[in-house]
């Protein structure tokens, strides 16, 4: 299933990736902010067993990576305490 990052902060980086042919990916330039957002996305998705799309949706609501981490931690705690 393809990733569907559409909103901030991923839309800009993902849009560049999506528009570029695969053989040109090595030449793509990402800014520091783009890399930071994508690293946080991957970390949070793997840490909490979420899809990147689910994490991106939370970020798209305007939550910072720290706020997303707190929300996912609370959700995970609620599930394990049942």
C-alpha positions, 0 to 999 in steps of 0.5 A: 500500500503506498504512503499517502503523506499529503499535509505538513510537514511531510507533503513537501518532501514526499511530493518531491519524492513522488514526482521524481523517477526512482533512478533520480532519487539519489539526486534528490535534495532534502533540507534539514527540516525534511530529514528531521520530519522523516526520521521522526516519522519513521521512529514513531511509526516503528516505536508504536507499531503504527503505519507511517500514514497514521503518524503523518495524520497526527502530524497533519493535525498540527501536533509536534513530534513530541505531542504525537509521541505523548499521544501514542504512548497514552494510547499504548498504555491504555491498550496494555492496561486492559 
